[in-house]
């Protein structure tokens, strides 16, 4: 039997995916709290008049139970796994990613008037997990390369189909915004690349 050092214990605690848990609980809380979504979802006119928090909070609003469940089904395992493998970068992506995606939508898609949902953040964490696993050089690299390929195919298919491939919206007139998924994947790539550079310089 070997004794563990205090530093090992702290590292084990730090690896608990608490940010993933908070994000998931917040999304569920928004879904069950009636009447609050109008103040949280992305509305371009409201953002233009100074309600900048919507760029971040809109990702926690969903158009129906199916929309929420599909997003959490991808986000929770991908984010929790990422948070255990690379806690600092995964947590930054979870906390800053929603605002980054929302800001990109505001700048890049002037025609978009309303937006809601965690799908862009879920795509970001899934891509980040795949990139992290590929960088570790394990024997299942083919699987994570396939995950990235399928994610890219899904985004392309949504651009072409202009409808969700899995989730169903109860909101009339709601449609998918694959640009959010694309920006999320780009954010994941940036978090992975710059994080590795910082780590390499610190060695």
N, C-alpha and C positions, 0 to 999 in steps of 0.2 A: 504494500500500500504506500503510495507516495503522497506527500502533502502538496496542495496547490498553493501557488503564490497569490498574494492579494491582487496583483496585476491581472492574473488569469481570471480571477473572480469578477473583477470589474469589466473585463472584456466580454465575459459570458453574459453579464447583465446588459451591457451595451448592445449586444446582438439581438436582444428581444425586439421584435418588430412593433414597437409601441406606436410609431407614427402611422403605420398601416392600420392599426386598430383604431386610432383616433379618426383618421380619414374615413374609414368605413362606417364607424358609428355616427359621425357627423352627417354623412350622406343618408343614412337610415333615419336619423333624427329629423332631417329636413323633410324627408318623405312622409313621416307620420305627424308632422307639425302642420296642421291645416292653416291655409291662408297666408303663409309666409313667403311663398315662392316669388310673388310679384316684386318683392324688394331685393331678391337675390339673383334672379336669372339675368342673363345677358340681354340687355335691350340697348341697342345702339344709341338711340336718342337720349336715354338716361345717362349712359356713359359720357356722351358728348357734353352733357350738362353737369358733369362733375362727379357722378356716382361711380368712381373708379373701382370700388370694391367688387362691383359686379363682374369684372374681368376675372376675379378669383372665385367668388362664391357661386357663379353660374354653373360651375362644374359639379356642384353638389345637388343641383336641382335636376329632376328627371321627369320625363313625360310618360309616366305610368310605371307599374310594377315590373313589367317585362324589361323596360329600358334600364331600370335600376339593377335588377337581378343579373342581367347579362354583363353589365359593366363591372359589378362586384365580383362576378364569377371569374373574370379575367384579372381584375386589379388585385384582389386579396392574395391569391397564391403568388402572383408575380412580384408584387411589392414586398410581401413578407419574406420571400426567398431572397430577393435583392437586398433587403435590409439586413439579413443575416450574413450575406456574403460580403457586402460593401456598405456598412451602415451609414457612413457620412455622406457618400455620394447619393445613395438611394433616398436618404431623408431629405437632402437638398432638392432632389428631383421631385419628391412628393410635395414638398412645401412650396417650392418656387415654380414648379412646372405648370400648375393651373393658371397662375398669373401670366406666365410667359406665353402660354397657348392663347389665353384670352386677349392679350395685347397684340399678338400676331394676327388673330382673326380681325381685330378692330382695324389694323393697318392694311392687311392684305385683302380683305373681303368687304369693301364698303357696302355691298348690296345686302349683306347679312344683317337682318334686323333683330332676330332673336336666336339665342343659343342656350343649350343646357346639356349637362351630362358629363360623366367621368370617362367617356370612351377615349378621348385624346390622352388623358393621364394614364389610363390603362394600357394604351398602345405604347406610351413612353416607357412604362415600367417593364412591360413584356420585352420590348426591344433592348432595354438596359440589361435585363437578366440574361438574354441571349448573348449579348456582347460580352458581358462579364464571364459567362461560362466558356465562350470561345477563347477568351484571353487566358483562361486557366490551362488550356492545352490538354483537357481530359479526353478520354477515348470516345465520348459521345458528341464530339464536335459536329458530326454530320447532322445530329438531331437539332442542335441549336442553329446551325446554318439553315436547316429546313424551316425552323420557326421564323427566322427573319424573312426567308423567301415567301412563306405563306402570308406573313403580315403585309409584305409589299404587294402581293397579289390581291389581298383583301382590299387594301386602300385603292388600288387601281380599279378593281371591280366596282367599288362604291362610286368612284368618280364617273364611271361609265353608266352604271345602273341608276344612279341618283335615288337610291332607296337602301334602307338597312338590309344587311344579309341575314341577321339573326333577330335582333330586338324588334319589337312592335310598339309604335307610339299610340297613345290614346289622345294626344293633342291633335286637333284638326290642323292639317297643313304642315305638320312637322316633317322634316326630311333630314337625312344624315349630312354631316359636314366633314367629308374626308380630309379637308385641309387641316382640321384639328388633329387628326390621326397622323398626318404627314409631319406637322410641326412637332407633335409629341415625339415621334421617332427621331427627328433631327435633334431635339433637346436631349434625348437619351444618348445619341452619338456624341454630342458635345460634352455631356457630363462624364461619359466614359473616357473620352480621349483626353480632356483636360485633367481629369482626376488621375489618370495614369501618368501624365507628364509631371504633375506635382509630386506624385509618389516617387518617380524615378529621380527627380532632382533632390528629394529629401534623403535618398540613400547615399 
